[in-house]
Amino acid sequence: MLRLLEIEYHKLRYSRSAKILVLTYFILITFIALIASIEFNLGAINFRVADQGIFNFPYIWHFNSYIAALLKLFLAIVIVSMMSNEYTNRTLKQNLIDGLSKKEFIASKFLTVTVFSLISTLFLFVVSLILGLSFSDFTEVSIIFSDMEYMIAYFVKLTGFFAFCMFLGILIKRSAFALGFLFIWWILESIVYGVLKWKIFRDSEIADNIARFFPLESMSNLIKEPFSRLSAVQTAATQVGSEIEKDYGIHWYQLIIVIIWTAIFVFLSYKLLKKRDL
Amino acid sequence: METILSLKDLTKKYGALTAVDSLSFTIEKGNVYGILGPNGSGKSTTLGMVLNVVNKTSGEFAWFGGNTETHEALKKVGAIIEHPNFYPYMTAVQNLALVCKIKDVPSDKIEEKLEIVNLLDRKDSKFKTFSLGMKQRLAIASALLNDPEILILDEPTNGLDPQGIHQIREIIRKIAAGGTTILLASHLLDEVEKVCSHVVIIRNGKKLYSGPVDAINASHGFFELQAKNMQLLQELLIAHPGIENVSEKENVVTAILKEPMDAETINEYLFEKGLSLSYLVKRKESLEEQFLELTKQTSSA
């Protein structure tokens, strides 16, 4: 297993574009801290975002994992191109001739995807911890380490998304087209959901219940948007007379759905590679 | 003798097209083999199948007696296919280090192998800056990294300039002299003739011949002769029982043999009859002539 990771690390470490993208990704995650310094000075009203409680434990785990997950596209580009470049440079063929089996090839890629997700999760954990310790109103250990399931969900979500990218890279063989397809897939999911919701199952929960099994939807469902959970927003809503009632929690079955999709994408990648003549 | 690779009824179909048709042959240790055939005759497909990149339709092949899985066996093989494939953004050394990791061999032989192919001075240049000839030489270095039991080369001189072709051939000859088993696929007959001891000839995916190069057809070779009296020379040669056919072209008489005969024998025979030669050479048909003969035989049969 270490050999496979070493092989993939060797392929990535000399690629300048991969290095730049990975670096950008991690730098951008640290930029979440910059949100803290956003300030509005509207005459008498002085509004500082950091004071709105977004960095309070344990809410920060939810907020940061949601924001950081938006940046995953940077790593997605790296992953899609590390798959499709093997086709365009025809190095996949050479790898196989040199004695790498097709199973090992997929394993090395998936291991890399997992390691990327793991590093990103650990990095986010450290960044959030530092941010929280500097700005949070509560710093009791029991509060700091509550809601840790957001970190698990973040890891599972990233792994699932990257496994999807890996599959697209193999399926389409060209980075740009694979990324385009990813976008089209996302639109397709929305269209199918729209049709289900407004045409077929009007006024019922069925459409939502089906849509949460879609690959991208299931991933985005894992960590829901955290903004309406902010006390400021909540208060505003109550004043207008509407109560925001939303389930922000992470449920085991949502995790299972994403994990199953991950397994499906890895399996399909392998089947596809096995079937193809190079 | 130790068998390195054996093919049994190996077949590849692309839809209705049969690219390789029940091909069987064996590769023994220590020989230099050529797979010969016109473009599109199924050479590369055959190599693709035994190298794990093309899925076979039916039939069997076995590496080293068939006790290891194909991808494990390939670690003991060095192979390059038509076009050298490396990571363009890595240098020669970085690319070779990656191959070492894949093949599970230590990377201390990189410089030595780069030396063999004369690329040591360019070892830290990126692959994308290499000329085709250099890329091809790097591919050979990469195939040698594991000191392979067998070196497989698919059209190694394709697209190279004469100097590049010469360099590659010299390298192959050096490697062959070291006792490495080589399997060389080519459509260039003189290339195979120059380096191979055995040959497998295929056409339209079917095997026409496999065996030693000099036993392709039962020919005994021919003499080329010259004398002052060309008329008499021809008459005497026709009268000799061991000669099948005599022809003259550009003042050289060619006498094709019916049975094995030394140059001395014919020289003595002619001298006894009172004719002295100014030129005498015994030759074998070139592989090209034999190959054409063989393909002609099968197409008329």
Contacts between the chains, C-beta under 8 A, distances in Angstrom:
chain1	res1	chain2	res2	distance
A	3	B	101	6.8
A	3	B	104	7.1
A	6	B	101	5.8
A	7	B	98	6.8
A	7	B	101	5.1
A	7	B	102	6.1
A	10	B	94	7.6
A	10	B	97	6.8
A	10	B	98	5.0
A	10	B	101	6.1
A	11	B	87	6.6
A	11	B	98	6.7
A	14	B	87	7.3
A	14	B	89	5.8
A	14	B	90	4.8
A	14	B	91	8.0
A	14	B	94	5.6
A	15	B	87	7.8
A	15	B	89	5.4
A	16	B	89	6.7
A	89	B	85	6.3
A	89	B	86	7.4
A	89	B	87	6.3
A	89	B	88	6.3
A	90	B	83	7.0
A	90	B	85	4.2
A	91	B	85	5.2
A	91	B	86	6.7
A	91	B	87	5.8
A	93	B	53	5.3
A	93	B	81	7.0
A	93	B	85	5.9
A	94	B	81	7.8
A	94	B	85	4.2
A	94	B	86	7.1
A	95	B	102	6.1
A	96	B	51	7.3
A	96	B	52	5.1
A	96	B	53	5.2
A	96	B	71	7.4
A	96	B	74	7.8
A	97	B	51	4.8
A	97	B	52	6.9
A	97	B	53	6.4
A	97	B	74	6.5
A	97	B	79	5.0
A	97	B	81	6.7
A	98	B	74	6.9
A	98	B	75	7.6
A	98	B	99	5.5
A	98	B	102	4.5
A	98	B	103	5.6
A	98	B	142	7.8
A	99	B	71	5.4
A	99	B	72	7.1
A	99	B	73	7.9
A	99	B	74	4.0
A	99	B	75	3.8
A	99	B	77	7.6
A	99	B	102	6.0
A	99	B	103	5.4
A	99	B	104	7.6
A	100	B	71	6.6
A	100	B	102	5.1
A	101	B	52	7.6
A	101	B	69	7.4
A	101	B	70	7.9
A	101	B	71	3.8
A	102	B	52	7.9
A	104	B	71	7.4
A	274	B	55	7.9
A	275	B	55	7.4
A	277	B	48	7.2
A	277	B	53	7.1
A	277	B	54	4.6
A	277	B	55	5.9
A	278	B	48	7.5
A	278	B	53	4.3
A	278	B	54	7.0
